Amino acid sequence: MATHAPSRLRRAAALHGIYAILNDDSSVLERARAVLNAGVRIVQYRAKNGMVAETLRRLRAMTREDDALLILNDDWQAARAFDCDGVHLGPGDDGFAHVAPVRAALPQALIGLSCGTLPEVRRANRDDVDYLGIGSVYSTHSKGDAGEPIGIEGLRRLAAASAPPVAAVGGIDLARLAEVRSTGVAMAAVISAIATEPRAAARALVARWEGTPR
């Protein structure tokens, strides 16, 4: 967010709309600028081969300029060190199974957890987290650990069971966005949908999301 040290409540209020997941590569900063210019206000930096400090610093500066959230994938300690708005944790990440120490270290930051089953959602409901990433909704090649797709009805069922707001994830593109939004989720996370011509793609996604009733 643009102001210094925003509260958790203010950050949580921004959890809606298109959630851009940016895999680390040579064009990640260019894609970040493109999606921010297109109106995306939630950006996740996903660096499965190791976070690049200078890239994260520049993303932090860019998202602050645009009053956007910056979420770091996997590494809550780096999220704290670089003053990110939050961290997203999946199975196997430090803190995923035991959120309390992460919350103690990041009292004002957002914490998101990946869930793909009803028991996982119910467990996450007992944790002090701010949103759930639920999926994979559709088949996807963007995340090798996504598992079998749960489908739109699976998303609807799990979203209804979630206490925190939900970011649907997995295989979501412009053509599928309206049915994803119809499930009542707060966010739609996209990866490959913004890989080509990211500014135009993100602008179309934002417009479709905002123009589709829940």
N, C-alpha and C positions, 0 to 999 in steps of 0.2 A: 504494500500500500504506500501511498505517497508520503504520509506523515511518518514521523519517527516513532518506533515502538508501538505500533497499533495493537489494540487489545484483541484478545481471542474472539470476543463477541463481534467486533467490527470485521475481523477477518472472516468469521463464519457467515456473516451477512452477505458476503460476496460469493458464496458457494452456489452459483446457479449459472446455467448456460453451457456454452461449449468449453470443454476442458481439453486443452491441447497438450498431448504428450510428445515431447521432443527427444528422440533418441540422439545420443551424442555422435556427431560425425563432423566432417569438415564444413558443412553448411548449416550447422545448428543455430548459429547466431543470426544468419541471414533468414532462416525460417522463423525464428523467434520474432524478429522485427516485422516480418511479413504478417504473421498472425496477429500480432499486437496492433499493427496498423489497420487490420481488418475488423477489429473490435473484440477479439478474444481477451478475456480478463482473468483467465486461469491458465497458467503454464506450468507443466511439470518437466523438470530436467531429469532424463533417464540415461544414466551412463553405466551400463552393465559391465563394461571393461575397465571401469575406474573413472571416478569423477576428476575433471580437469579444473583445477582451482581458478585459473584465469577465465575460463569460460563461465564458471559459476559466478564470479565477480561481475562479469559483464552482463550476464542475465539478471543479476540482482539490480544493477543500475538501470537496465532497460525496463524491467517490470515496475520499478519505482517511478520512473518517468511517466509511465502510462497508467499508474494507479491500479496495477494488476497484481494478482497473487503469484508468488513463485513457490512451488512445491518441489522438494527434492525427493527423488525415489531412493528407497533403501536405507540411507545413511542418516540417522537422526543426529549423530554427533556433528557431522558436517553441516547439517541444516542449522544447528545452533551456532556453529563457528562462523557461518556466512550470513547469519541473520535472515534465513529464509522464512517465509510465512508459514511453512509447514513441511511435514514429511509424510510420505506414503510408504507403508510397510506391507510386504507380502510374506507368505509362508517362507520360513527360513531366514528372514531378516532379523537382526538383533532388535528385540522389543516387540515383535509381532505377537508372540505367545504371552508376554508379560508386559503390558502397556504401562503399568503404574510407574516404573522407573523413568520411562520416556516422558510421561506427563509431568513428573516431578522436575525433570531437567528442562522441559519446554512448557512452562505453565501458560504462556500466552500464544503459543503456536498451534497450528492445526495439525491434527493427526488423522490420517486416513488409513483404513485397512482394506486389503483385498479379501473378498468373500465370493464363494461360488456355490455354497450349499446352505440349506436352512439351518443346520446346526452351527455353521460358522457365523451366520448372521445373528443367531440367538446368543452366541458367546460374545460377539462383538458388542451387542446391545448392553452387556454388563460392564464393558470397558468405557473409560472416559475418553471417547474418540469423537471426532467432529463430522466425519462422513465415511461411507463405505463405498468402495469400488466393487461393483457387482458384475460378474461375467465369468467367462466370456459369453456374450449374448449370441453372437454369430461365430462361425468359423473364421479364424484369423491366422495369418502368417506373421503378424507383427510381434507376437509374444510366443516364444517357444514353450512356455510353461502355462499356457492359458487353459489347457484341459478341454474336455468336450463342451461344446456350446450348450447353454441352458435354454436358448430360444426366448422368444418374446414373452411367452406365458410363464416361463421360469423366472424371467426378470420381473414380471408383474407380481408373482407370488413372493419372491424374496424382497422386493422393494416394499411391499405391503407389510412385511414382517420387520423391517428395519426401523429402529428408533431414530438414528441419525439420517440426514439427507443422503441420497444415493447418487453416485456417478456410474451410469451404465458404461460398460467398456467391452470391446471386442467385436471387430468387424463392422463397426458403425460407419455408414457413409451417408451422403446426402439423400439417397433414395430411401434409406431405412430410418431416417431421423424422425419423421412424423410418428411412426408407430412406436419408436422408443419413447418419445415425449408423451405419448398417450398413456404410458404406464404410470405416470406421475412422478418419475424420477426428477431430481433437481438439476442434473448435469448429464451431458453426453461426452465421454472421453473419446478422442480420435487420435489415431497415429497415421496410418497409411492414407486416410482421407485428405490429409493436408501435405502429403509428400510431394505431389506434383502441383506446380503453380500455387504455392501455399497461400498467398494473399487472396487470390480469387476464390480458391476453395474454401478458405476460412470465412470470407465474406458471405459466400453462399450459405454456409452452414449456420452462421450467426443469424442471417436473415430468415432462413427456414425455421430455425428454433423459435425465434421471436414471433414469427407469424403463425405458429402452430399451437392451437389450444391444448392444454393438458387434459 
